[in-house]
Amino acid sequence: MTDRTDFGYEQVPVEDKARRVRRVFDSVAGKYDLMNDLMSAGLHRLWKRFTVNATRVRPGMRVLDLAGGTGDLALDFARRVGPTGVVVLTDINATMLESGRDRLINAGVVLPVVQCDAEKLPFPDAHFDCVSIGFGLRNVTRKERALSEMRRVLRPGGVAAILEFSQVWEPLKPVYDWYSFSVLPRLGQLAAGDGDSYRYLAESIRMHPDQDALKALMVESGFDDVAFHNLAAGVVALHLGYRF
């Protein structure tokens, strides 16, 4: 029997999920930044800044940004580590990676850009001081493999930062669900010409492990001192885990 996994609320063959996710992000790449601003009223920029601050990266450090999209986190990290540090931007999706590379160049930042799968990282063991993934883990087919890879490439004392949509505070769920399934797809259709992709994004959030479940997955993957911070009443959570 073929192994199956979730693609939003749909169950699909494991080997098919990456292709479907790629199709979603090929579709939305051109309007990704605009849609992020519209969907979050600009709050995603504050969440990403909080993430970078929480990692406490310093000049000269090495940072790996997974599923880096259009480069928001990579740009902030690059400014923190300075000319003596290194930030590597990665994404499995070539279209998104090209958008991120071009955006960074427009901002005057040139850094290594690598197309790769978070489940099979092409980097040596214990190479980075920080590994981040922002709003990308829920799209990974085998999350436990990605987490193990993140830990593998971390140096002892290094930190992994996972910024992801999570489970909102219970009293707010009815409003949040109405926004996610009624407003968001219409907004995606109007602004990006693709309501279906944003319906998938809303569904993928519900299928992603909640705060405690993701913390448990990180512990099982070997991370130490794992903790999370709820942002915007749990709409988003930042998980931090260390390799000691």
C-alpha positions as a LaTeX table, in Angstrom:
\begin{tabular}{lrrr}
\hline
Residue & $x$ (\AA) & $y$ (\AA) & $z$ (\AA) \\
\hline
Met1 & 0.00 & 0.00 & 0.00 \\
Thr2 & 1.32 & 3.46 & $-0.93$ \\
Asp3 & 2.22 & 5.68 & 2.03 \\
Arg4 & 0.04 & 8.76 & 2.16 \\
Thr5 & 0.35 & 12.18 & 3.75 \\
Asp6 & $-1.70$ & 15.33 & 4.05 \\
Phe7 & $-1.91$ & 18.02 & 1.41 \\
Gly8 & $-4.20$ & 20.40 & 3.21 \\
Tyr9 & $-7.25$ & 18.30 & 4.08 \\
Glu10 & $-6.58$ & 15.89 & 1.21 \\
Gln11 & $-4.61$ & 12.67 & 1.59 \\
Val12 & $-2.10$ & 12.17 & $-1.23$ \\
Pro13 & 0.78 & 9.75 & $-1.95$ \\
Val14 & 3.92 & 10.80 & $-0.05$ \\
Glu15 & 5.91 & 11.14 & $-3.26$ \\
Asp16 & 3.24 & 13.48 & $-4.70$ \\
Lys17 & 3.17 & 16.11 & $-1.95$ \\
Ala18 & 6.38 & 17.92 & $-2.91$ \\
Arg19 & 5.16 & 18.29 & $-6.50$ \\
Arg20 & 1.84 & 19.73 & $-5.37$ \\
Val21 & 3.47 & 22.13 & $-2.91$ \\
Arg22 & 5.85 & 23.24 & $-5.66$ \\
Arg23 & 2.87 & 24.00 & $-7.90$ \\
Val24 & 1.28 & 26.13 & $-5.18$ \\
Phe25 & 4.39 & 28.25 & $-4.70$ \\
Asp26 & 5.09 & 28.52 & $-8.41$ \\
Ser27 & 1.64 & 30.06 & $-8.62$ \\
Val28 & 1.96 & 32.54 & $-5.75$ \\
Ala29 & 5.66 & 33.50 & $-5.96$ \\
Gly30 & 5.09 & 36.72 & $-7.90$ \\
Lys31 & 2.62 & 38.06 & $-5.33$ \\
Tyr32 & 4.07 & 36.39 & $-2.22$ \\
Asp33 & 5.28 & 39.53 & $-0.46$ \\
Leu34 & 2.11 & 41.45 & $-1.27$ \\
Met35 & $-0.09$ & 38.63 & 0.00 \\
Asn36 & 1.93 & 38.30 & 3.21 \\
Asp37 & 1.39 & 41.98 & 3.91 \\
Leu38 & $-2.32$ & 41.75 & 3.12 \\
Met39 & $-2.93$ & 38.54 & 5.07 \\
Ser40 & $-1.13$ & 39.66 & 8.23 \\
Ala41 & $-1.64$ & 43.43 & 7.99 \\
Gly42 & 2.15 & 43.65 & 7.90 \\
Leu43 & 2.62 & 41.73 & 11.16 \\
His44 & 4.72 & 39.03 & 9.47 \\
Arg45 & 7.60 & 41.52 & 9.39 \\
Leu46 & 7.45 & 41.95 & 13.16 \\
Trp47 & 7.25 & 38.17 & 13.68 \\
Lys48 & 10.37 & 37.67 & 11.56 \\
Arg49 & 12.24 & 40.43 & 13.38 \\
Phe50 & 11.30 & 38.82 & 16.69 \\
Thr51 & 12.66 & 35.52 & 15.39 \\
Val52 & 16.02 & 36.95 & 14.38 \\
Asn53 & 16.33 & 38.79 & 17.71 \\
Ala54 & 15.49 & 35.61 & 19.62 \\
Thr55 & 18.32 & 33.64 & 17.99 \\
Arg56 & 20.89 & 36.16 & 19.27 \\
Val57 & 23.09 & 35.73 & 16.23 \\
Arg58 & 26.22 & 37.85 & 16.28 \\
Pro59 & 28.72 & 39.15 & 13.74 \\
Gly60 & 30.80 & 36.39 & 12.22 \\
Met61 & 28.26 & 33.60 & 12.69 \\
Arg62 & 27.01 & 31.15 & 10.07 \\
Val63 & 23.27 & 30.97 & 9.45 \\
Leu64 & 21.24 & 28.59 & 7.28 \\
Asp65 & 17.76 & 29.81 & 6.28 \\
Leu66 & 15.58 & 26.95 & 5.02 \\
Ala67 & 12.49 & 27.42 & 2.83 \\
Gly68 & 13.63 & 31.02 & 2.73 \\
Gly69 & 11.06 & 32.20 & 0.20 \\
Thr70 & 11.64 & 35.78 & $-0.82$ \\
Gly71 & 14.48 & 36.30 & 1.63 \\
Asp72 & 13.02 & 38.30 & 4.55 \\
Leu73 & 14.76 & 36.31 & 7.28 \\
Ala74 & 17.97 & 35.91 & 5.28 \\
Leu75 & 18.21 & 39.67 & 4.75 \\
Asp76 & 17.82 & 40.42 & 8.46 \\
Phe77 & 20.28 & 37.67 & 9.41 \\
Ala78 & 22.81 & 38.99 & 6.86 \\
Arg79 & 22.67 & 42.41 & 8.47 \\
Arg80 & 23.23 & 40.84 & 11.90 \\
Val81 & 26.20 & 38.60 & 11.01 \\
Gly82 & 27.87 & 41.31 & 8.94 \\
Pro83 & 30.67 & 40.89 & 6.39 \\
Thr84 & 32.54 & 38.38 & 8.57 \\
Gly85 & 29.53 & 36.05 & 8.79 \\
Val86 & 27.72 & 33.89 & 6.25 \\
Val87 & 24.02 & 33.42 & 5.54 \\
Val88 & 22.92 & 30.69 & 3.14 \\
Leu89 & 19.43 & 31.06 & 1.63 \\
Thr90 & 17.72 & 27.84 & 0.53 \\
Asp91 & 14.37 & 26.75 & $-0.83$ \\
Ile92 & 13.13 & 23.63 & $-2.60$ \\
Asn93 & 11.20 & 25.82 & $-5.05$ \\
Ala94 & 13.28 & 27.44 & $-7.80$ \\
Thr95 & 10.75 & 30.18 & $-8.52$ \\
Met96 & 10.64 & 31.30 & $-4.89$ \\
Leu97 & 14.43 & 31.10 & $-4.64$ \\
Glu98 & 14.87 & 33.30 & $-7.68$ \\
Ser99 & 12.50 & 35.86 & $-6.16$ \\
Gly100 & 14.48 & 35.81 & $-2.92$ \\
Arg101 & 17.83 & 36.15 & $-4.69$ \\
Asp102 & 16.61 & 39.09 & $-6.78$ \\
Arg103 & 15.13 & 40.81 & $-3.75$ \\
Leu104 & 18.37 & 40.46 & $-1.81$ \\
Ile105 & 20.41 & 41.82 & $-4.71$ \\
Asn106 & 18.06 & 44.79 & $-4.94$ \\
Ala107 & 18.75 & 45.39 & $-1.26$ \\
Gly108 & 22.49 & 45.30 & $-1.92$ \\
Val109 & 23.05 & 41.89 & $-0.34$ \\
Val110 & 24.75 & 39.01 & $-2.16$ \\
Leu111 & 24.85 & 35.66 & $-0.39$ \\
Pro112 & 24.96 & 31.94 & $-1.25$ \\
Val113 & 21.68 & 30.61 & $-2.66$ \\
Val114 & 21.05 & 26.86 & $-2.76$ \\
Gln115 & 18.05 & 24.93 & $-4.07$ \\
Cys116 & 17.64 & 21.92 & $-1.79$ \\
Asp117 & 15.21 & 19.74 & 0.13 \\
Ala118 & 15.02 & 20.39 & 3.88 \\
Glu119 & 14.83 & 16.62 & 4.39 \\
Lys120 & 18.24 & 16.08 & 2.71 \\
Leu121 & 20.52 & 19.04 & 3.35 \\
Pro122 & 23.73 & 19.19 & 1.28 \\
Phe123 & 25.80 & 20.64 & 4.14 \\
Pro124 & 28.35 & 19.06 & 6.49 \\
Asp125 & 27.69 & 18.16 & 10.10 \\
Ala126 & 28.01 & 20.85 & 12.77 \\
His127 & 28.49 & 23.65 & 10.23 \\
Phe128 & 26.04 & 26.42 & 11.25 \\
Asp129 & 25.48 & 28.47 & 14.40 \\
Cys130 & 21.81 & 28.96 & 13.56 \\
Val131 & 19.27 & 27.22 & 11.33 \\
Ser132 & 15.95 & 28.93 & 10.66 \\
Ile133 & 12.78 & 28.04 & 8.80 \\
Gly134 & 9.97 & 30.56 & 8.51 \\
Phe135 & 6.48 & 29.44 & 7.46 \\
Gly136 & 7.90 & 26.44 & 5.64 \\
Leu137 & 7.92 & 23.44 & 7.95 \\
Arg138 & 4.21 & 22.73 & 7.49 \\
Asn139 & 4.86 & 22.16 & 3.77 \\
Val140 & 7.57 & 19.55 & 4.42 \\
Thr141 & 6.42 & 15.97 & 3.83 \\
Arg142 & 8.50 & 14.27 & 6.56 \\
Lys143 & 8.90 & 16.87 & 9.27 \\
Glu144 & 10.89 & 14.58 & 11.53 \\
Arg145 & 13.53 & 14.16 & 8.82 \\
Ala146 & 13.83 & 17.91 & 8.34 \\
Leu147 & 14.18 & 18.45 & 12.08 \\
Ser148 & 16.89 & 15.79 & 12.31 \\
Glu149 & 18.73 & 17.42 & 9.42 \\
Met150 & 18.47 & 20.83 & 11.07 \\
Arg151 & 20.05 & 19.43 & 14.22 \\
Arg152 & 22.74 & 17.58 & 12.26 \\
Val153 & 24.08 & 20.71 & 10.58 \\
Leu154 & 24.05 & 22.75 & 13.82 \\
Arg155 & 27.24 & 23.28 & 15.77 \\
Pro156 & 27.20 & 22.43 & 19.49 \\
Gly157 & 25.62 & 25.45 & 21.16 \\
Gly158 & 23.74 & 26.34 & 17.98 \\
Val159 & 20.06 & 27.23 & 17.82 \\
Ala160 & 17.22 & 26.19 & 15.51 \\
Ala161 & 14.38 & 28.67 & 15.02 \\
Ile162 & 11.05 & 27.53 & 13.60 \\
Leu163 & 8.52 & 30.29 & 12.90 \\
Glu164 & 5.21 & 28.82 & 11.82 \\
Phe165 & 1.46 & 29.28 & 11.91 \\
Ser166 & 0.05 & 27.39 & 14.87 \\
Gln167 & $-3.09$ & 26.95 & 16.98 \\
Val168 & $-4.85$ & 30.17 & 17.86 \\
Trp169 & $-6.28$ & 30.95 & 21.31 \\
Glu170 & $-9.54$ & 28.96 & 21.60 \\
Pro171 & $-11.97$ & 31.93 & 21.97 \\
Leu172 & $-10.64$ & 33.39 & 18.72 \\
Lys173 & $-11.00$ & 30.23 & 16.63 \\
Pro174 & $-14.45$ & 30.99 & 15.14 \\
Val175 & $-13.30$ & 34.38 & 13.83 \\
Tyr176 & $-9.95$ & 32.98 & 12.70 \\
Asp177 & $-11.63$ & 30.11 & 10.84 \\
Trp178 & $-14.05$ & 32.50 & 9.14 \\
Tyr179 & $-11.15$ & 34.68 & 8.02 \\
Ser180 & $-9.07$ & 31.70 & 6.87 \\
Phe181 & $-11.73$ & 29.95 & 4.82 \\
Ser182 & $-13.97$ & 32.82 & 3.70 \\
Val183 & $-11.78$ & 35.91 & 3.41 \\
Leu184 & $-8.33$ & 34.50 & 2.63 \\
Pro185 & $-9.21$ & 32.57 & $-0.56$ \\
Arg186 & $-11.14$ & 35.57 & $-1.92$ \\
Leu187 & $-8.20$ & 37.83 & $-1.08$ \\
Gly188 & $-5.89$ & 35.40 & $-2.88$ \\
Gln189 & $-8.16$ & 35.37 & $-5.92$ \\
Leu190 & $-8.35$ & 39.16 & $-6.07$ \\
Ala191 & $-4.69$ & 39.98 & $-5.37$ \\
Ala192 & $-2.90$ & 36.94 & $-6.80$ \\
Gly193 & $-5.49$ & 35.38 & $-9.12$ \\
Asp194 & $-5.33$ & 32.12 & $-7.17$ \\
Gly195 & $-7.88$ & 31.39 & $-4.47$ \\
Asp196 & $-7.21$ & 27.63 & $-4.41$ \\
Ser197 & $-3.58$ & 28.01 & $-3.32$ \\
Tyr198 & $-4.59$ & 30.16 & $-0.38$ \\
Arg199 & $-7.30$ & 27.71 & 0.57 \\
Tyr200 & $-4.58$ & 25.05 & 0.69 \\
Leu201 & $-2.45$ & 27.32 & 2.90 \\
Ala202 & $-5.34$ & 27.70 & 5.35 \\
Glu203 & $-5.89$ & 23.95 & 5.41 \\
Ser204 & $-2.17$ & 23.21 & 5.84 \\
Ile205 & $-2.10$ & 25.33 & 8.99 \\
Arg206 & $-4.82$ & 23.16 & 10.55 \\
Met207 & $-2.91$ & 19.98 & 9.69 \\
His208 & 0.38 & 21.23 & 11.14 \\
Pro209 & 1.33 & 20.04 & 14.66 \\
Asp210 & 0.22 & 22.45 & 17.38 \\
Gln211 & 2.64 & 24.15 & 19.74 \\
Asp212 & 3.09 & 21.25 & 22.16 \\
Ala213 & 3.17 & 18.60 & 19.44 \\
Leu214 & 5.90 & 20.43 & 17.51 \\
Lys215 & 7.88 & 20.88 & 20.72 \\
Ala216 & 7.64 & 17.12 & 21.30 \\
Leu217 & 8.82 & 16.43 & 17.72 \\
Met218 & 11.84 & 18.66 & 18.26 \\
Val219 & 12.72 & 16.88 & 21.49 \\
Glu220 & 12.38 & 13.51 & 19.75 \\
Ser221 & 14.71 & 14.79 & 17.03 \\
Gly222 & 17.40 & 15.46 & 19.62 \\
Phe223 & 17.02 & 19.16 & 20.35 \\
Asp224 & 17.71 & 20.42 & 23.85 \\
Asp225 & 16.02 & 23.11 & 25.93 \\
Val226 & 13.10 & 23.41 & 23.47 \\
Ala227 & 10.63 & 26.23 & 24.13 \\
Phe228 & 8.07 & 28.19 & 22.16 \\
His229 & 6.69 & 31.72 & 22.11 \\
Asn230 & 3.11 & 32.37 & 21.05 \\
Leu231 & 2.69 & 35.44 & 18.86 \\
Ala232 & $-0.63$ & 37.10 & 17.99 \\
Ala233 & $-2.56$ & 34.86 & 20.42 \\
Gly234 & $-1.08$ & 31.71 & 18.91 \\
Val235 & $-1.79$ & 32.51 & 15.27 \\
Val236 & 1.97 & 32.11 & 14.96 \\
Ala237 & 4.48 & 30.40 & 17.24 \\
Leu238 & 8.25 & 30.58 & 17.36 \\
His239 & 9.94 & 27.38 & 18.53 \\
Leu240 & 13.57 & 27.47 & 19.61 \\
Gly241 & 15.70 & 24.38 & 20.16 \\
Tyr242 & 19.42 & 23.99 & 20.84 \\
Arg243 & 22.13 & 21.45 & 20.17 \\
Phe244 & 24.26 & 21.03 & 23.29 \\
\hline
\end{tabular}
